[in-house]
Amino acid sequence: MKIIPLPWPLDLSLFYFGRKIRGRKIPLLASFKLTYRCNLACLACPFHQRSAEEKAHMTWKTALTAMEYLCSLGTRIVVFEGGEPLLWQDGTYRLHDLVRYARKRFLRVAVTTNGTLPMDVPADILWVSLDGRKETQDKLRSNSFDRVYSNLQSTKHRKVFIHCTLNRLNWREMESLAGLVRSMPTVQGMTIQFFYPYHQGETDLALSGKDRRAVIEKLIELKKRGFPILNSRSTLLAMVKNDWRCHDDVLINVDPDGTITRGCYVKSRGEINCDSCGFTPIAEASGALDLIGGSLLAGWRLFLKT
């Protein structure tokens, strides 16, 4: 099914009308994991450890079937993830083909990548994982800093963001990392989330409550000083105690075997523990659904601003 593209103000007005007036549980955002395969072995990630599973890599047919289902539900945004999604291939098809297919059906299409491969995918938005300056990034993400930095400098993609997962090894260098992001003309800003303990073989990098509060206060200070941190102040503050109102039905998850689940990002991927939640994208989406100004502005900057 192909949707005739609508201007985003009209499209999102229809989304809000469906959710708020008609009471339909329309998903806003799809987390679409194409593969568990990856060329890195990051300390904080459990997914690359599942790359040997029988259905760890999605087929082209399964991907299209999943997208048509998402489309039928009214999903607006698709984010392709991994593993490393740029490694995805099925015969002659590669990620670029899936992105082109998706862009005809959804309001926005994004890709989250580790940044070690050429950043030429035709997505609307490209998130590149960078968890610190060279020494820290290399420790957390398989000695990848030089490759990532080189690709960031040379990319021609028009909308690139850095995404940083905060943990006990990197939280003290947020000002340095934000300064690096600000110095790169090819990057439009950075978003952060917090390490989540899946307990599936990844290194335990969870922040203490005290350190979590301290880094959130630092991030808010950096925002005030003009550093390009795009998470909203309201969501950052809400992440201190995780006392935000979670509308987890704005999210829908697709896994490499084609399984589709609605709700929390961790559902079907690990044990759900709301007290440990670090998923700021869902907090922002929930805030936007409640028409909180900061979350609406963050969503506009990330997905809609051209």
Secondary structure, DSSP 8 states (H G I E B T S, - for coil): -------HHHHHHHHHIIIIIS------EEEEE-BS--S---TT-SGGGGTTSTT-B--HHHHHHHHHHHHHHT--EEEEESS-GGG-EETTEEHHHHHHHHHTTSSEEEEEE-S-S------SEEEEE--SSHHHHHHHTTT-HHHHHHHHHH---S-EEEEEEE-TTTGGGHHHHHHHHHH-TT---EEEEE-----SSS------HHHHHHHHHHHHHHHHTT--B-S-HHHHHHTTTT-S---GGGEEEE-TTS-EEES-TTTTTS---GGG---HHHHHHHHHHTT-HHHHHHHIIIII--
